[in-house]
Amino acid sequence: MDLDDTIDAVQRQYPRIWHAAHRRHPPRGLGGDRPSEREHTVLAHLRIAPTPMGELANHLNIAASTLSEVTHALEARGLVHRHRDPADRRRIAVALTEAGHTVVRDTSPLDTDRLREALASLDPTARATVVEGLTLLAEALR
């Protein structure tokens, strides 16, 4: 398969995965206290890794003051914590707490039960191949 065929295949399969696993109704957060769209965006980005506030604000194309307000609200709910970046003590990094990881998982647009059912139908080798392929693509897109 040449590169153009591979691109075409990814562009065809991604929407099929999205539509097949997409939640059919809005997810619920902690006690029905769903994160706002902006809060969810911040939480989802932090699922990858703790991130310095300035880098996150730049990546999300929002003002540092806006990100500070959002992270303050999330911190008050126990979903994130801020700390000095060990690599550069002048920078403040923000990370998910265990509760934050739970909210991101539970409010994912992909339905956990549908994913569980689909992945359970595959043998362990095929499941590992799925994860490896998605990981390779995600890393290449970075």
C-alpha positions, 0 to 999 in steps of 0.5 A, a space after each residue: 500500500 503506497 502512502 496515498 492509499 494509506 492516507 485514504 484508508 486512515 481517513 475512511 476508517 477514522 470516521 467509522 471508528 468515531 461514529 461506531 464508538 461515539 456516545 449517543 447522549 451527553 456523558 455525566 461527570 462527577 455527580 452530574 457536574 459535567 465539565 464545561 466544554 473549555 474545562 473538558 478541553 483542558 482536562 483532555 489535553 492534560 490526560 497526555 501529560 502534565 503541562 506547563 501553564 504557558 505552553 498549554 495556554 499557547 497550545 489552546 490559543 487562550 489567554 494565560 488568565 483564562 487558563 488560570 481561571 479554568 485551572 483554578 475552578 478545576 483545582 477547586 473541584 479536585 480534578 487538577 493540581 498545579 505545581 512548580 515544574 521540576 525542570 524550571 522552578 519559575 514555571 507552573 505545571 498543571 496535572 490531572 488528579 486521579 479524580 481528573 483522570 476518572 472524569 476525562 475517561 467518563 466524559 470521553 466522547 467514545 463510549 467505554 462499553 462499546 470500546 470494551 465490547 469491540 476490543 473483547 471480540 479481538 484476541 490479545 494479539 489483535 488488541 495489542 496491534 490496535 493499540 500499537 497502531 494508534 500509538 504509532 500514528 499518534 506519535 507520528 502526528 506529534 
